[in-house]
Amino acid sequence: MIRTLLIILIALAMGAAFTWFALERWSLATLAKPLNLQVCSTDNSGIKVDMPRGALLRQVPAKLEAQGCLSAKQAQQLSYALRWQVWQTPQLAQIKAGEYQLETNISFVQLMNKMQRGEVIKYSVTIIEGTRFQDLLKLLAALPTLRHELAHATPEEVMEQLGKAGEHPEGWFAPDTYFYTKEDSDMAILRRALRAQEEQLTELWQNKQEGLPYTSPYEALIMASIIERETGVAQERKQIAGVFVRRLEQGMRLQTDPTVIYGMGDNYQGRITRADLREATPYNTYVIQGLPPTPIALPSAAAIHAALNPAPGKALYFVAKGDGTHHFSTTYAEHTAAVRRYQLQRRSDYRSSPQLEASE
């Protein structure tokens, strides 16, 4: 009797071991073979799956089936195989939320590893130097891959949310390329750009030339924004800065068109008239003495560096040559001659700078 019982127990143990071994091999083989996913997007963006916060690995097959990427039979097989593996190793159930790009021949093991490492789709947005804060808001609002928290928020409300209540937003966001995921928000991009601008302004201010006519880093930021709007030619930034610094030092008005344009707001229609140059606004540097009250654009680190490290020289004037660069003059007579040469006989392809179409 005991012998028979032992034989039965051994047989059962062998059967269980065989079953366990068979299930293990089947589940591993099922999860390791290519899924042969069907392209299920309607926008030609390939195969994507978006897993929300708190989602578990076992929900992935059903998600892919619901999107039309997997057949019901495949999804069911994967679910069974997953249950077996997760039962043995519970930590496999945890994945990181986000949007994932999948290849058609990816295996579930590869997909699982991707989700556990958090290899989500990365998008990018580029803030171009010399653009304005209002353009930045429009740029972010047009991105469907961002969470939008700024809808209908005024610039004042945006700055308050960023911890800079009462600050004018212009100039405070660093032009650069920012990478983000679908989990990120427009406010998150602004926070990063603000932090980057604050950090580089602080660092560059600490390493500035001595004797500059600025009373604060903010004044240097204002100057950098003017430089950014005056030229898109890298090697000219310090020359432009030198002209403006010398004008400030000698008590001359800056007389720079980009500030006038900024002060005109929506009234600017592509040209500046003599009446515009006489119009008294806080930004009309043909009328006011010194710098305008705020930056007029988003300056790059290079423009800030130029504002704080202007090129030496004697030039007090410059005029656009029509090819994107400028002619620099020491005397007003030389400047007047340059204006006649480059502005009064403009070619059809005349450009004041790569960014600005206005008389200098």
C-alpha positions as CSV (number, residue, x, y, z in Angstrom):
1,M,0.0,0.0,0.0
2,I,2.8,2.4,1.0
3,R,4.7,1.4,-2.1
4,T,1.8,2.1,-4.3
5,L,1.2,5.5,-2.7
6,L,4.8,6.4,-3.2
7,I,4.6,5.4,-6.9
8,I,1.5,7.6,-7.3
9,L,3.1,10.6,-5.6
10,I,6.3,10.2,-7.7
11,A,4.1,10.0,-10.8
12,L,2.2,13.1,-9.8
13,A,5.4,15.0,-9.0
14,M,6.8,14.0,-12.4
15,G,3.6,15.0,-14.1
16,A,3.6,18.4,-12.3
17,A,7.3,18.9,-13.1
18,F,6.6,18.0,-16.8
19,T,3.6,20.4,-16.8
20,W,5.6,23.2,-15.2
21,F,8.4,22.6,-17.7
22,A,6.0,22.6,-20.6
23,L,4.2,25.7,-19.5
24,E,7.6,27.5,-18.9
25,R,8.8,26.6,-22.4
26,W,5.5,27.5,-24.0
27,S,5.2,30.9,-22.2
28,L,8.8,31.8,-22.9
29,A,8.5,30.8,-26.6
30,T,5.2,32.7,-26.9
31,L,6.7,35.9,-25.4
32,A,9.9,35.6,-27.4
33,K,8.5,35.2,-30.9
34,P,7.9,38.2,-33.2
35,L,4.4,39.7,-32.7
36,N,4.0,40.6,-36.4
37,L,1.9,43.6,-35.3
38,Q,-0.5,45.2,-37.7
39,V,-0.1,48.9,-38.4
40,C,-3.0,50.3,-36.6
41,S,-2.5,54.1,-36.7
42,T,-4.5,56.4,-38.9
43,D,-1.8,59.1,-39.2
44,N,1.0,57.1,-40.8
45,S,3.0,57.4,-37.5
46,G,3.6,53.7,-37.2
47,I,2.6,51.5,-34.3
48,K,2.2,53.4,-31.0
49,V,0.8,52.3,-27.6
50,D,0.2,54.8,-24.8
51,M,0.3,53.4,-21.3
52,P,-1.3,55.6,-18.6
53,R,0.1,56.0,-15.1
54,G,-0.6,52.9,-13.0
55,A,-0.9,50.6,-16.0
56,L,0.4,47.0,-15.6
57,L,2.2,44.8,-18.1
58,R,-0.8,42.4,-18.3
59,Q,-2.9,45.2,-19.8
60,V,-0.7,45.6,-22.8
61,P,-2.0,42.7,-25.0
62,A,-5.6,43.9,-24.5
63,K,-4.5,47.5,-25.3
64,L,-2.9,46.3,-28.6
65,E,-5.9,44.2,-29.5
66,A,-8.3,47.2,-28.8
67,Q,-6.2,49.3,-31.2
68,G,-6.3,46.6,-33.9
69,C,-2.6,45.8,-33.8
70,L,-3.1,42.3,-32.4
71,S,-5.7,39.6,-33.1
72,A,-7.9,38.4,-30.2
73,K,-6.2,35.0,-30.4
74,Q,-2.7,36.5,-30.1
75,A,-3.8,38.7,-27.2
76,Q,-5.3,35.8,-25.4
77,Q,-2.1,33.7,-25.8
78,L,0.1,36.5,-24.6
79,S,-2.1,37.1,-21.6
80,Y,-1.9,33.4,-20.5
81,A,1.9,33.4,-21.1
82,L,2.2,36.7,-19.1
83,R,0.2,35.4,-16.2
84,W,2.5,32.4,-15.9
85,Q,5.7,34.5,-15.9
86,V,4.3,37.2,-13.6
87,W,3.1,34.6,-11.2
88,Q,6.7,33.4,-10.9
89,T,8.3,36.9,-11.0
90,P,5.8,39.5,-9.7
91,Q,8.1,42.5,-10.4
92,L,7.7,41.9,-14.1
93,A,4.2,43.4,-13.8
94,Q,5.6,46.9,-13.3
95,I,6.1,49.2,-16.3
96,K,6.7,52.9,-16.8
97,A,3.9,55.1,-18.1
98,G,4.3,56.8,-21.5
99,E,3.9,56.5,-25.2
100,Y,5.9,53.8,-27.0
101,Q,6.9,53.3,-30.6
102,L,6.8,49.6,-31.6
103,E,8.3,47.8,-34.6
104,T,6.0,45.3,-36.4
105,N,8.4,42.4,-35.6
106,I,9.1,43.2,-32.0
107,S,8.7,40.4,-29.5
108,F,6.8,40.8,-26.3
109,V,10.0,40.2,-24.3
110,Q,11.6,43.2,-26.2
111,L,8.4,45.2,-25.7
112,M,8.4,44.4,-22.0
113,N,12.1,45.4,-21.6
114,K,11.4,48.7,-23.4
115,M,8.5,49.5,-21.1
116,Q,10.4,48.5,-18.0
117,R,13.3,50.8,-19.0
118,G,10.9,53.6,-19.9
119,E,12.1,54.0,-23.5
120,V,9.2,56.3,-24.4
121,I,8.8,58.3,-27.5
122,K,10.8,61.6,-27.3
123,Y,9.5,64.7,-29.1
124,S,11.3,68.0,-29.5
125,V,10.5,71.7,-29.8
126,T,12.9,74.4,-30.8
127,I,12.6,77.9,-29.5
128,I,14.3,80.1,-32.1
129,E,16.5,83.0,-30.8
130,G,15.0,86.4,-31.5
131,T,11.4,85.2,-31.4
132,R,9.0,86.8,-28.8
133,F,7.2,85.4,-25.9
134,Q,3.8,85.5,-27.6
135,D,5.3,83.5,-30.5
136,L,6.6,80.9,-28.0
137,L,3.1,80.5,-26.5
138,K,1.7,80.0,-30.0
139,L,4.4,77.5,-30.7
140,L,3.6,75.4,-27.6
141,A,-0.2,75.7,-28.2
142,A,0.2,74.1,-31.6
143,L,1.9,71.0,-30.4
144,P,-0.6,68.1,-30.1
145,T,1.9,66.0,-28.2
146,L,2.1,68.3,-25.2
147,R,-0.4,68.5,-22.3
148,H,-1.8,72.0,-22.4
149,E,-2.1,73.7,-19.1
150,L,-1.8,77.3,-20.4
151,A,-5.1,77.6,-22.4
152,H,-6.5,81.1,-22.0
153,A,-3.8,82.0,-19.4
154,T,-2.6,85.6,-19.7
155,P,1.2,86.3,-19.7
156,E,0.8,87.7,-16.2
157,E,-0.8,84.4,-15.0
158,V,1.9,82.4,-16.7
159,M,4.6,84.3,-14.9
160,E,2.8,83.9,-11.6
161,Q,2.6,80.2,-12.0
162,L,6.3,80.1,-12.8
163,G,7.0,81.9,-9.5
164,K,7.9,85.3,-11.1
165,A,4.7,87.3,-10.3
166,G,4.9,90.8,-11.6
167,E,7.8,90.1,-14.0
168,H,7.5,90.9,-17.7
169,P,7.8,87.5,-19.6
170,E,9.8,88.8,-22.6
171,G,13.4,87.6,-22.6
172,W,13.2,85.1,-19.8
173,F,13.1,81.9,-21.8
174,A,16.2,80.4,-23.3
175,P,16.1,79.6,-27.1
176,D,17.2,76.0,-27.5
177,T,15.8,72.6,-28.5
178,Y,13.9,70.9,-25.7
179,F,13.0,67.2,-25.7
180,Y,9.8,66.0,-24.0
181,T,7.4,63.1,-23.8
182,K,3.7,63.0,-24.1
183,E,3.5,63.1,-20.3
184,D,5.0,66.6,-20.3
185,S,3.1,69.9,-20.4
186,D,3.6,73.3,-22.0
187,M,4.3,74.7,-18.5
188,A,7.0,72.1,-18.0
189,I,8.8,73.3,-21.2
190,L,8.5,76.9,-20.0
191,R,9.9,76.0,-16.6
192,R,13.0,74.4,-18.2
193,A,13.5,77.3,-20.6
194,L,13.2,79.8,-17.7
195,R,15.6,77.9,-15.5
196,A,18.1,77.7,-18.4
197,Q,17.9,81.4,-19.1
198,E,18.3,82.3,-15.4
199,E,21.3,80.0,-15.0
200,Q,23.2,81.2,-18.1
201,L,22.4,84.9,-17.4
202,T,23.8,84.4,-13.8
203,E,26.9,82.6,-15.1
204,L,27.6,85.1,-17.9
205,W,27.1,88.1,-15.6
206,Q,29.7,86.8,-13.2
207,N,32.2,86.6,-16.1
208,K,31.4,89.9,-17.8
209,Q,33.8,92.7,-18.9
210,E,34.4,95.4,-16.3
211,G,33.1,98.9,-16.7
212,L,29.9,98.1,-18.6
213,P,27.0,100.6,-18.4
214,Y,24.6,98.1,-16.9
215,T,23.3,98.3,-13.4
216,S,21.9,94.7,-13.3
217,P,21.9,91.4,-15.2
218,Y,18.3,92.3,-16.3
219,E,19.7,95.3,-18.2
220,A,22.2,93.0,-19.9
221,L,19.3,90.7,-20.9
222,I,17.5,93.7,-22.4
223,M,20.6,94.6,-24.4
224,A,21.0,91.0,-25.5
225,S,17.5,90.9,-26.9
226,I,18.2,94.0,-29.0
227,I,21.4,92.5,-30.3
228,E,19.5,89.3,-31.2
229,R,16.9,91.3,-33.2
230,E,19.5,93.4,-34.9
231,T,21.6,90.6,-36.4
232,G,21.5,86.9,-37.0
233,V,25.2,86.8,-38.0
234,A,27.1,85.3,-35.2
235,Q,30.4,87.2,-35.8
236,E,28.5,90.6,-35.7
237,R,26.9,90.2,-32.3
238,K,29.9,91.6,-30.4
239,Q,30.4,94.5,-32.9
240,I,26.7,95.4,-32.5
241,A,27.1,95.2,-28.7
242,G,30.1,97.5,-28.9
243,V,28.2,100.2,-30.8
244,F,25.3,100.2,-28.4
245,V,27.6,100.2,-25.3
246,R,29.5,103.1,-26.6
247,R,26.3,105.0,-27.4
248,L,25.1,104.4,-23.8
249,E,28.4,105.6,-22.4
250,Q,28.4,108.8,-24.5
251,G,24.7,109.6,-23.7
252,M,23.5,108.9,-27.2
253,R,20.2,107.4,-27.9
254,L,20.3,103.8,-29.1
255,Q,18.0,104.6,-32.1
256,T,17.4,100.9,-33.0
257,D,14.4,100.0,-35.1
258,P,13.6,96.6,-33.4
259,T,12.7,98.4,-30.2
260,V,10.4,100.7,-32.1
261,I,8.7,97.7,-33.8
262,Y,8.2,96.0,-30.4
263,G,6.6,99.2,-29.0
264,M,4.2,99.4,-32.0
265,G,2.8,96.0,-31.2
266,D,0.1,94.9,-33.6
267,N,0.2,98.3,-35.3
268,Y,3.4,97.2,-37.0
269,Q,2.6,96.1,-40.6
270,G,6.1,95.6,-42.0
271,R,7.4,99.1,-42.3
272,I,8.4,102.0,-40.0
273,T,7.4,105.5,-41.0
274,R,8.9,108.8,-39.8
275,A,5.8,109.3,-37.7
276,D,6.5,106.0,-36.0
277,L,10.0,107.1,-35.2
278,R,8.6,110.2,-33.5
279,E,5.9,108.4,-31.6
280,A,6.6,108.4,-27.9
281,T,6.5,104.9,-26.5
282,P,8.5,103.3,-23.7
283,Y,10.3,101.3,-26.4
284,N,11.0,104.0,-28.9
285,T,14.8,104.4,-28.5
286,Y,14.7,107.2,-31.0
287,V,12.8,109.2,-28.3
288,I,13.8,107.7,-25.0
289,Q,17.3,107.8,-23.4
290,G,19.0,104.5,-22.6
291,L,17.5,101.0,-22.7
292,P,13.8,100.2,-23.1
293,P,12.1,98.9,-19.9
294,T,12.1,95.2,-20.9
295,P,13.7,92.8,-23.4
296,I,12.1,92.8,-26.8
297,A,12.7,89.2,-27.7
298,L,14.1,85.9,-26.4
299,P,17.9,86.2,-26.6
300,S,20.3,83.3,-26.9
301,A,23.3,82.7,-24.7
302,A,25.5,84.0,-27.5
303,A,23.7,87.3,-27.5
304,I,23.9,87.6,-23.8
305,H,27.6,86.8,-24.0
306,A,28.0,89.5,-26.6
307,A,26.1,92.1,-24.5
308,L,28.5,91.4,-21.6
309,N,31.6,91.2,-23.7
310,P,31.3,93.8,-26.5
311,A,34.0,94.2,-29.1
312,P,36.3,97.1,-28.7
313,G,36.4,99.8,-31.3
314,K,35.2,103.3,-32.2
315,A,32.1,102.6,-34.4
316,L,29.0,104.4,-33.2
317,Y,26.7,103.6,-36.2
318,F,25.8,100.6,-38.4
319,V,23.6,100.1,-41.4
320,A,22.3,96.9,-43.0
321,K,24.1,96.1,-46.3
322,G,21.3,94.0,-47.7
323,D,23.0,90.6,-47.5
324,G,22.2,90.1,-43.8
325,T,25.4,91.8,-42.6
326,H,26.1,95.4,-41.6
327,H,28.5,98.2,-42.4
328,F,29.9,99.9,-39.2
329,S,30.9,103.6,-39.2
330,T,32.8,105.7,-36.7
331,T,31.5,109.1,-37.9
332,Y,28.0,110.3,-38.8
333,A,29.3,111.5,-42.2
334,E,30.6,108.0,-42.9
335,H,27.3,106.5,-41.7
336,T,25.3,108.9,-43.9
337,A,27.3,107.8,-47.0
338,A,26.7,104.1,-46.1
339,V,23.0,104.7,-45.8
340,R,23.0,106.2,-49.3
341,R,25.0,103.3,-50.6
342,Y,23.1,100.4,-49.0
343,Q,19.6,101.7,-48.2
344,L,18.6,104.3,-50.7
345,Q,19.5,102.0,-53.6
346,R,18.1,98.7,-52.4
347,R,18.3,95.6,-54.5
348,S,15.2,93.4,-54.9
349,D,16.8,90.7,-52.6
350,Y,17.7,93.3,-49.9
351,R,17.7,91.9,-46.3
352,S,18.4,94.0,-43.2
353,S,19.1,90.8,-41.3
354,P,18.1,87.2,-41.4
355,Q,15.4,87.9,-38.8
356,L,14.3,91.5,-39.3
357,E,13.0,93.3,-42.3
358,A,13.1,97.0,-41.4
359,S,15.3,100.0,-41.9
360,E,18.2,100.3,-39.5
